[in-house]
Amino acid sequence: MSEKNKKSKIIVILGPTASGKSDIAVALALRLRSRQAKKFGIAGTEIISADSRQVYKGLDIGTGKITKKEMKGVPHYLLDVVSFKRRFTASDFKKLAEKKIEEIVKRGNLPIICGGTGFYIDALFGEKQIPEVPPNEKLREKLEKYSTEKLFEILKKLDPERSVAIDRYNPRRLVRAIEICKALGKVPSLESRSRNLESSRYEVLKLGIKVSNEELRERINKRIEKWFKMGILREVKNLHKKGLSWKRMGEIGLEYKLIAEYMSKAAFDTVQLKKKMSEKTWQYAKRQITWFKGDKNIVWIEPKISLVEKEVKKF
């Protein structure tokens, strides 16, 4: 392959929520700096977030958004991209991510994609078709009257494959998936991911962060406790004061949906809230794992920087 047609290398750090992806991505970026970087023929590294909720400004604690301190000087992108009043799609992510990748490569640096939104990652590398289905306002108006449980049951009957990985507590995504199913028969299936990677303009190494179920549950519980100490309830109150409705909060993500229910109805106390958040987050993590298991290109690895670096060197 000529130098002109040589594919740009990209590393993807993915895995379920609370698995430690961000820490590993930063540690790897730091390892691949200076003398190490020269060995690999790169000037340095920069990180692009692949998280469907961290794109929103102001949603920090409840999305597990990495802090400036935790970044340790490594540039991060696609965080705080849009107002929570706007809707951000996989198509939006693909466009912005491709632009950032191009900029990073031009600087002679290596892009590292880090996140747990599998649909975004698949869309970026052409492994998932993004259907161009226009909004069906009449159908949306009808579906928005249903509970999330009812919406999930409808989607499950229409498209069992999509129902496996979707956030079943996110009514906006459920409505959109049903809308696509009604228009196309089903959400377009994942094609052969290996075939698409071969035809991609990038040379990609996907590293999946693998932890045991017991450890993952423990990580989830510890993170929820940390969030409460950091002031997640205060964050949600402030967001609501700034115009984020309880309904919109429920559309954005699981943790915010549960806290919105707690604050708007006071349906359960803080102990119950934490317990419910832990259980629902664990269920979400399992769905993420199911989605990623469908990708045979992923190299699963323990969250140890030495093991990660070893795979990167081979790549």
N, C-alpha and C positions, 0 to 999 in steps of 0.2 A: 504494500500500500504506500502510495506516495505521501510525502510530508504534507502536501496540500489537502489530500483526502483523508488524512489520519484522523481517527475519531477522538473526540475529547473524552478523557476519563472522568468518571463521576463515581463517588462513593455514596451509598445510601445507608444510613443507620435507622433501622425501623424496629418496631415491636409494639407490644401492648402498652397501655397507659401505666405509668409508675414503674416501668422496667429499668429506668436509668439511662435512657437514650441520650438525653441532652448532656449528661456528665461525660458519657463515653465519646460523644461527638467533639466536645471541647478538648478532652484529653488527647484525642487523636489529632485534632488540629494543631495542638501545641507540640506534639511529637513530630509532626511533619513540617515544622518550621526550620529556619536557618540551615545548618549543615545537613540535617536529615532531608530537608526539602530538595537540596541540590542533588542528592542521590537519586531522587525520583524525577528529576528534571522539571521541578516546579519552583515557583518563587515563594509560595505560601499557601494557605488554605482559608476558605471563607465558608460560612454555613448558611444554608437556606432552610427555613422552617417549613415543614409540610404538615401543618396542623390547622384544621378547619375552623378552630375557634380563636386561636392566638392571633389571627389576622385582625381581630377587632380591638379597637382602641379602648382602654379602660378595663377590659376583662383580663385581669392579671392573675390574681390569686387563684380563682376558681378554674383557670385553664392550665395552671402549672407553668405559666410563662417564665422563661429564664430571665433572671435579673442581670443588670450590667455587671455586678460583682461576679456572678456565676459565669458570665461570658469570658472572663479573664483576658479581655483585650481582643478576642477573636471576633471579627465582624459577623453579624447575624442579619438576615434579611427576611422579609415577609412576616414580620411581627408588627402589630399596630398599623396595619395598612389602611383599614377603612373604619368608618363610624359604625357603631352597632345598629344604627338606623337603616343601614344599607344591607343588601343581601349579597353575599360573596359566594361564587360558584366554583366548581372544579375547573370550568373553562377559564374563569378569571385567574385562578391559581396557575394554570398551565401557561397562560400568556405572560404573567409576571415572572414566573420561575424561569421560563425559557430566556427571557430578556436578561435576568440576573446571571444565569449560567453563562450567557454570551459575554457579559461584561467581566465576569470573574476570569474566564478563560483568556480573554484579551489581555488581562493583567498578568497572565502567566501563572495564575493560581489554580488550585484544585477545588472544585465545588464539592461540598459535602451536604447532601440532603438529609435532614433529620426530622422524623415525625412519625405519628401513628395513624394518620389518615390514609389508609390503603388506597382508597378511591382516587385521591389526589396523586399519589405516587404512580399508580397505574395509568392515570390520564396523562401524566407528564411524559412517560416513556412510550406512549401509543399503545399500551396494553389494554386500555379500556376505551371504547368508543364513547364520546360525549354526544348524546343524541340532541339534534337541533329540533326540539319539540316546543312550539310556542305555548305560552300559558293558555289554559282553558278556564277562563274566569267563571263560567257557569258551573263547571265541575268542581272547581276550588271552593266556590261558595257553598256547595252541597257538602263536600268533604270536611270543611272546617267546622261543621256542626257536630262531627263525630269525635268521640274520645280517642286518645292515642291507641288504646287497646283495640278499639274497633278498626281503626285505620291499619294497624299492623295485621289484623286478621284478614282484611281485604287484600293487602299486598301479598300476604303469604299464599293466598289462593291464586292470585294472578301470576306471581313470580316467586316461587320458593327460593330460587338461587339468590336473588337480591335481598330477600328477607333475612337471610342468614347473617349478613354483615352489617345491615343498616342499623342506625341508632333507633331502636324501636320506641324510644321515649321522645323522639324529636318529631313533632307533628308536621313541621315544614318539609322535612326530608321525606316523610312518609307520603304526604300529599303529592309532592313532586314525582316520586317513584310511581305512584298509582296513575298520575297524569300521563307519564311516559308509557306505562303499560297499556293504558286505554287507547293511546295513539298508535303504538307500534306492536302491541301484542305482548311485549315484555321489555324489560330494560336490556339493551344489547349485552349479550354474553361476553365473558372474557374470552378472547381468542387465545391461541397458543402463545403464552408469554415468552417462551424461548425464541419462537420465530420472530416475534415483534422486536425483541431485544437485538437480534441479529441484524434486522433491517434498520434499527435506530441509528441516529447520527452520533449517539454517545456509546462509549464502552463503559458498562455499568457493573459495579460490584455492590450487591445487596447483602448487607449484614444484618441479620435478625438477632436482637438481644433476647436471649433465652434464660428465663429463671423458672424455678419450680413453682407449682401452684401455691404451695405453702408460703414461699418467700414473696410471691407476688401479692398475695392477700395481705401479708404483713406490711409490705411496702405501701399498699393502698391505704391501710388503716393509719399508718404513721403519717402519710401525707395529708390525710384528712384532718388529723389532730394538729398538724403543723399549720394547715390553712386556717383553722379556727383561732390558733394563737396569733397568726399574722393579721387576723381581722377580716375574714371573708364575709361575715355578716355586715360589717361596716361598709365593705366594698359594694355589696349588693344594695344596701340602703342608698349609698351615694349615686350608684348607677340609676336607681329608680328615680331619685330626685332630679337627675339630669335628663330624664325623659325616656328611660328604658322601661317600657311597660312590663307588667308581670307576664302578659301573654307572649311578648317578644322574647323575654328572658327564657321562657319555656321552649321557644323555638331554637334558641342558640345552643343550648347544651344541657346535659344531664344535671350537673351539680347546681347550676343556676335555676333550673326548673324546680328542683326539690326545695331549694332555699326560698324561691319565689312562693311556692305553695305554703311553706312554713310562715313566711312573713305576711302574706296576704290573708291567710285564713287562720293562722296559729293552730294548725291541725295536730301538731305534735311538738313535744318539747325538744330541746337541743340534743339530749341523749338519743332520743328516737331518730332525730334528723341525721346524726352522725352514723347511726346504725343503718339507716335506710340508704344513705349515700354510699356507705361501704359495700352494701349488698348489690346495689344497682351498678356501681362502678366495676365490681367484680364480674357481673354479667356482661357488661360492655367490653371488658378486657377479653373475656372468652370469645366474644363475637369477633374482635379484632384478630385474635389468634386463628380463628377459623378462616377468616378472609386470607390472612397471610399464608396459611398452609396450602392454599390453592396455587401458590407461586413456587414452582420447583427451582427457580433461580436463586432463591434466598439461601445464604449460608448461615445456619443458626449457630450462635456462639454465646458462651457465658460472658457476662459483663465485666471482663477483665481486659485492661488496655493492652497487656502483653499479647494476649491471644488475638485481639483485634488487629494490632499492629502486624502480627505475623501474617494474617490473611491479606492485609493491605500490601505488604511487601511482595507476596506471591502475585498479587494482581498487577 
